[in-house]
Amino acid sequence: MTKPKEVTIYDLARKLNVSIATVSRALKDDPVVSKKTKKKVFDLAEEMGYRYNHFARNLREQRTYTIGVIVPRLNSYFMSTVIAGIESVANNEGYTLIISQSSESAEKELASAKTMFNNRVDGILVSLAYDTENLNHFSPFFQKNIPLIFFDRVADHPECTSVLIDNRKGAYEATSHLIAQGCRNIVHITATPKRNVYVDRLAGYKQALADHQLPFDEKNVLINNLSQEAGAQAAGAILQMNPLPDAVFAANDNCAVGCMIALKKAGIRIPHDMAFAGFNNDPVSTVIEPNLTTINYPGYKMGEMAAASLINHLNGVNSIDATNTILLRSELIIRASSLKTRSDSE
């Protein structure tokens, strides 16, 4: 079967009896061309099946108008909101996204970075995997001056901007709130301390204990992958503790909920016996009973800021380097899972 001939702007111009320049400007929505003429051009283009030649434009401008995005997991509510924020800004600026998940594997992250580089993305947005040890797989981007911005799970690099919240402050506030409820033996469930978010949340937890003259016990720090299943397993470890802790601060909501469900099945009353706080303000935090106290984490805003910063750099508006860290605000949302004093008085 013979492939049909591609419709060109020359065909549109000839059919409408206008210049090629007029058709070209109309398709670019140039205000020089009247709305009436634009409508005629767009209507005919649709009727004839005209397709804009992005490849030719990209060759002229030496851009692909694509942005690479690498995230640890796509099945995370937080990451889905970040991607929605990125997409909103990128689409408005005429960019498309190539999205890949590392599945918490440095090896997959490396493969994704190579794919992004070979697809000639104009820039890349990255949230690092649990076990990423170094940034060598991003070296080709730095060598070619392709901008890279880290978000949420970040790493220090002189050529990269980072977009994140003050995780230490959020953890400090959550732990201090539990202490204000009378809790004195608080377990912290977290992930591997290779990533900034978990290092900082652990530091905030420890600082809150120190500021309230409470001892830090390494045995009260449980490390897992922060899934709901891991939360249930952490509950088993907590039930073996003697004495039982009176509070749990988990580094994300999914793990907190998994732990709460398992403890409730074992007869632990929440918050009467054990108060709970999570992190991220995932929808699951308002489904679990009692509703989970947590730290609101502005994922959509983070995505918007990361994409805007990258595109501004591509347009020559700003530079990208380690001095341009963007810190977003978070807030403690207090719900029934931690209100131990109110529960005790009822």
Sequence and secondary structure as in RCSB ss.txt:
>XXXX:A:sequence
MTKPKEVTIYDLARKLNVSIATVSRALKDDPVVSKKTKKKVFDLAEEMGYRYNHFARNLREQRTYTIGVIVPRLN
SYFMSTVIAGIESVANNEGYTLIISQSSESAEKELASAKTMFNNRVDGILVSLAYDTENLNHFSPFFQKNIPLIF
FDRVADHPECTSVLIDNRKGAYEATSHLIAQGCRNIVHITATPKRNVYVDRLAGYKQALADHQLPFDEKNVLINN
LSQEAGAQAAGAILQMNPLPDAVFAANDNCAVGCMIALKKAGIRIPHDMAFAGFNNDPVSTVIEPNLTTINYPGY
KMGEMAAASLINHLNGVNSIDATNTILLRSELIIRASSLKTRSDSE
>XXXX:A:secstr
        HHHHHHHHT  HHHHHHHHTT TTS HHHHHHHHHHHHHHT    HHHHHHHHT   EEEEEES SS
 HHHHHHHHHHHHHHHHTT EEEEEE TT HHHHHHHHHHHHHTT SEEEE   TT    GGGHHHHHTT  EEE
ESS    TT EEEEE HHHHHHHHHHHHHHTT  SEEEEE  TTSHHHHHHHHHHHHHHHHTT    GGGEEES 
  HHHHHHHHHHHHT SS  SEEEESSHHHHHHHHHHHHHTT  TTTT EEE SB  GGGGTSSS  BEEE  HH
HHHHHHHHHHHHHHTTSS  SGGG EEE  EEE  GGG HHHHHH 
